[in-house]
């Protein structure tokens, strides 16, 4: 009897305890749910009244519709100012940043990123993989420095193959084919193909396509101590370049600083069937009355593409903004597919947005399609400060190669030694 009573009393106490705990448990569950909801709502930081953007000169027309849709979606005013992107934006940011007058977002050429990050003018950004997947891999690589992302790309440019349709029916598929055509078409003052290959910007594609490289790329971090401009591939590329000069297929007047002007003059006068040049030259060709065709560079003898240097213009969040979250949201918005397409329509700047390569607006534009396709093979110019030590030694080496004063290996060995010495001298401790 006592045992049964004890069991009964224990059950009563247990039921009472559960009843008492029930409301507390429900309250705790509700509290947890509220905390989760609050965490989700806090994903967006407080909105600023205004964001300020520095845009390139004469490009604001393409920014305006992107700003309008951003303001409509997020309720944040965006003001923009046009400044020369090549130098004025960087130089002004150096002054206005410490003074408290810096913008939230700026546009810069990618080869300035390393320097301005080193100076503390830009900050790393964080975006989702889905955003990164919007763009070509090479254009995202151009926005990296020391393995970190410092911007999103807005446009790209790279040298391509341009030909006079009155003198050449179509672009050749390979450089070997072009070489044979050039031999047939070169006579007197007429040339089949002209490229300014003592200019390292232009010559790089041949050295890199054969296996050379400037600085070793380790997952977005360039190693200044690993220079591949005199490796076996680079030497093979230089030997291929030298052959064009040695066989008299390039005019002697395209060596040195006047080479570019000589190339442009010969083509625009109808004395060159084809050239290697950038999209920036097309308007002058059309103004000269030349009906041009544009294509990616023909493949090298090893079957690889000419891996031209690529320049990428991007959008960046400054170190001085008080609103990095919304500044990042802004550059995501103005580089999305819709706004990138609008920018191309209004400025002809070619966006490195993968989905637009097959869009009729680019696919049916011969020049834009060629640049977009060539950009898939192109390599962003190194954006670390040490790149400044590369240009002059490589120009000297390429000139001695082009004029036959040195064999490629000796010239490139000397150039690399000079580059390494200059890096150690001018960039100690890096």
Steps between C-alpha positions, in 0.01 A plus 500: 500500500776745592690403183199575279447834675862594449481426126177700473657800677805486273278509190309799639823688568637417153184622326511818704861560407429448129201733518711766667778464243268508198448878481869565565598266218256665262636839601857388441407359157324823408799700622736289287277549195493874559880506530534314170263741330689794643830354375356469149370856510837625617664361183454844344677776683338839561457689176692821438323797351751525215792323332757682285665348192795617291448396137725531195465809279217487243372171644237632739235452234532124555495531877180703522249220421679266743481765771133560432410133541718471813331800658159359416580159647685605815392857566857629521601809305810463283704796377778468244789718388701450180882499527773367273537135599859459380650731760266761647285260706801335662679828566188672635422205726845534656410857596129475580518176697701625798312832482165328549364588154541163330219331304356162588567339161757567227587356160863415420705307243593168654875551471478775764340273761821376659637848552183656640437204732857526626434868568188412700249658261278198420346229712437133437143412405296186571247378244320171444628242251191560287618857446853392409363244255342784303840600363778338302765337716777723363310821577447393862867407521580857395312629807711291738806609692694277737221243476223741603217655299500878470234569240264381229575544129305737277680477164793338325729567206778307331682498165333313215557421131375779273503472122413708195219317323609646167839328536419185699188289461488363852706458813735199496456232762871462585811713515669256260227568246535873560876473453456345157244764401731774622782370280271513197358844576823673606663686214654845489288730716223241542490268799289200588511533877650752742540467876712716727672212676784693657226639725464256789129573532452356150777239512384346826231295326757304301732435793211399727331291233819297468524452878664811643358714779586821683437406863381158612132510596433304819121506534471873450824592675782595263848387605745777413791261556382251238550663159443290188610741227810300410369148538488257208156616387586869510814437295295308241257790480785747452649283225163503322489880527854534367413298191251762378765772517781285360290404197421864422126467563489808725619843383817626666320816616293324763783461748498727804264769623369590152404143418135534593453815294673337199274194525186712521606719210574206270170330578287812471664582166415154365861377498454220754253215461480426872629609839501403864339789684241583761133599468605857583643525144181405316341843480808651337504218245136555414556876476774423246245317286627149567244220511639294784451146612578404859578156644681338792872457445590193290632196688874462557707218343464295819121513466459738792331841481700820503460586867476874469517739789157611614397820668197489730319802636327432830291642782653519847399583856727760658662453837337822617132416452282476809266264312702207360197270495287730286797606289556135414128460425529796264788356298322164482198681359676716241697201365206260469401364159232759427714800591809357329299464181377858526856623552610330180212652308588850620882492510609195294706389799498122483379332822669177617158355585491140380132495407543800269760342273222312319250784529414643155614846611858368513481186286377704203761772553816370331745712697335447836476126443868479405610687811269292720635176353864608519445608860424138587865419424652828617702547817443805719803726520664432837366750752776485761730804538801296384355490147642849453847345488412271207416734213834668424726191519258300284475780243879508474519122465230488233666777299831314491311185398304683227813661355697175515762648734449222755366149505176460699642301791783742574270802472235354727753375755641852527153655527393267782821564691438875472138463609600300808769752596261792461234326709745437784623858482169685464266267692698374799339282760203385291 
